[in-house]
Amino acid sequence: MEQDNLTIEDFGRSVRTFPLVGLVLGVIAFLVGLFLVNFVGPSYVTAAVLTLLPIALTGGLHCDGFMDTADGLFSGREKARMLEIMKDSRVGSFGVVAFGCALLFDFALILDLGQAPTILLIAVFLAPVIGRAAMVLAVACFPYARPEGIGKMFHDLAGRGAARAALVVSAAVAAPWGIGALIVLLLSLGAAWLFDRWAAGKLGGLTGDLYGATEKLTETCVLAAFWMLLHLPQAQMLLGGWHF
């Protein structure tokens, strides 16, 4: 299909493919991580590359939504003003500080996970898949906060079937890595759901920026969940011995 022939309906239905896009990105991250772990070793450089790689691969698309969301939600204004701030193409101080903190946290988690290189590779592989599954749930299961917008076409055309498909795909991708990966999936999607409920309560629904913020935060949650599992006494059982 030529790009010129794409319709709004085509874009809306593409929501179902988001986890598959995450799978492609996850494979790339896994291969880059495998190269770095074997030829550079777990290091600050490895952590920096794996932190910045998702941004480079996506052009920072979800990072923009994350920063706009931080500017709006942390502004302390009423709902209408929050939505207006989020629509502004300029990035404010809340967005810059929040994004800097997120990058620092991702870098620290990846650096720590480097102590168990195999688990690090699994984490960077699953993060974009689970992140986009969370985004599909946000699109399909929460109302849209604006009467119009780019994100609205995704919401209007996604349907609950897209949410079920995202859950099936993400579970199928996580399951081969053991029960620990499934626990990470549940924890990360649960955290994303709570964040979206909180944001929807403040704004009366979600927006395209919040879809991007959900994806970015969920990827961080995946890294954090693996980090927490590694520090449990039951780590070897939960992670199937992968880190030994």
N, C-alpha and C positions, 0 to 999 in steps of 0.2 A: 504493500500500500504506500502510495506516494504521500509525502508529508502534506502537500497542498490539499489532499482529499480528506484529511483528518477532521472530524467534527467534534463538537462539545461532548457528544455522547461517547465518542471513542476515548477522549481524555478521562471522562468520568468512569468508564468501565475499566480503565487501566489500573485503578486502585487494586484490583485483584492480583496484579503482577508485582506489586511493591516488594513482597518478601522474596520473590525470585530475583529482582534487581539486587536486593540485599545479599542473596546467595552469591551472585557474581562478584559483588564487592568483597564479600567474605573470602571467597577463593583467592582473589588478588591479594588481600591482606595476609592470608595464610601463607601464600607463596613468598611474598616479600619478607614476612616474619621468619619463615623457614631459612631463607637465604641469610638474613642478618644474624639469626641465632647460631648458624653453623659457621659463618665466616667472620663475624664480628664478635659474636657472643652477647649475652645479656649485658647491656651497657646503657649509658645515658644517650648515646647516639641511636641505639636501637629503639629505646623508648621514645625519643623525639620523632624519629621517622614514623613509627607506628601511631603516634599521637596525631601527626599532621597528615598522614596518608588519607584518611577518610575525607578530610577537608579538600585535599588536592583532587581526589577522584570525583567529588560532587560539586566542586566549584564553590564550596562554602554555603550551599543553598539552605541547608537546615540551620546553619550557624546564624544566618541572617534572621530567620524566624525566631531563634532562641533569644537573640539580642533584642529584637523588637518586643518580644513577649516580656522580657525582664524590664524593659523601659516602661511598658504599660502597667503590668501587674504591681510593680513596686513603686509606682508613682504616688500612690495614696489618694488618687482622684476618684471621682464618681465613674460609673460604668461607661457613659458616653465619652468622657474625656479619655479614659483608658484606651478605648477602641480607636479614638482619634490619634493618640500618641503612637499606638502600634502601627497605624497606617502610614505614619510619617516615614519617609525613606531615610531620614537622618538617624544616626545612632546616638543615644544619649549616654550619660555617665553610668546609669544602672546597667545598661546593656554591655558596655565595655568592661565594667568591673565583674559582672556575672560571667561573661565569656572568658575573661582572664582566669577567674577562679576555676571554671570548668576545665580549661586546658591544663592548668596546674594539677588538678585532681586526676585527670586522665593520665597525665605523664607519670605522676607518683604511683598510681595503681599499676600501670604497665611496667614500670621499673621494678616494683615489688613482685609482680607476677613473673618477672624474668628469673626469679629464684627457682621456679618450676617451669622451664621453657615449653614443655608440651602443653601445660595448662594455659600458658600465655597464648600459644598458637590457637588453641581451641576457643579461647575468649575472643580474640580478634576476628576469628572466623564467624562466630555466632552473633557477635554484637550488631552488625548491620542487618542481619536477618531478623533478629528479635526486635530491633529498633523499628524496622519498617512494619513488622506485625503489629506493634503497639500503635503505630501511626494509622494503620488500617482500622483498628478498633476505635481510635479517636474519631476518624472520619465517619464510620458507620454507626456508632452507638451514642453519639452526643449531638445535640442540636447545633446548628450553625448560628453564630451570634450576629451576623450581618444580613441585611436583606439581599445583598449581592456580593460578589467577590470571586476570585479565582478558585478559592477553596470550596465554594458553595457547589460548584458543578461536581466535584468529587463527592461531597456529602449527598447531594440529591440523587446521584446515579449509582452509588456504591452498593447500598442494600446490606442486609444482615448476612447474605450469602458471602459477601466479601470478607466479613469478619470471621465466619466459620472457616473459609478457605485459608485465611492468614494463620489461624490457630493450627489447622492441620499441617500446613507447610512448615511452620516454625517448629512444631512438635516433632515432625518427621526428620527435620534437619538436626534437632538437638538429641533425639533419642539414641542414635548410635554412639554418642559420647558418654552414655551412662546416666544413672539416676541424678548425679550431681548437676549435669547439664539441664535436665528437666526441672530440677529445683531452681536453678538460675532463671530458667524461662518463666516459671510461675512467679518468682519474686520480682523479676524485672517488669513483667506485664502488670502485676499487682501494683507496683509502685507507680507505673505510668497511669493506671486507671485512677488511683487516688489523686494524682496530680491533676488529671483532666477533670475529675469531679470538682476539685477545689477551684480550678480556673473557670470552669463552666458556671459554678455558683457565683463567682464574682462578675462574670461578663454576660451571663444569660446564655452561654453556649461557647463553642470554640471557633477559631478562625484559622486561616491558612498559616499564619505565623505560629499558632499554637500547635498545629500539626508538625511543623518543623521542630519546635521546642520539645515536643513529646519524643520525637525520634532521637534528638541529641541527648536528652536526659536518660532515655532508656538505654542507649549504648553505654553511657557512664554507669548506669545501674548494673548492667551485665558485668562489666569489669569489677565493680565493687562487690557483687555477689560472689564471683569466683574468688576474689581476694578473701572474703569472709569464710568461704568454705575451706580454703587452704589452711586457715588458722583454727579450724575445729579439730578436736581429737578424732572425730570420725572421718577425717579428710580422705584417708586412703580408701575407705569403703565407699564414700559418696562419689569420689572421683575415679573409681574403678582402677586405682593404682597407676593412673596416667602420670602422676607427678613424681613417681619413684623411678 
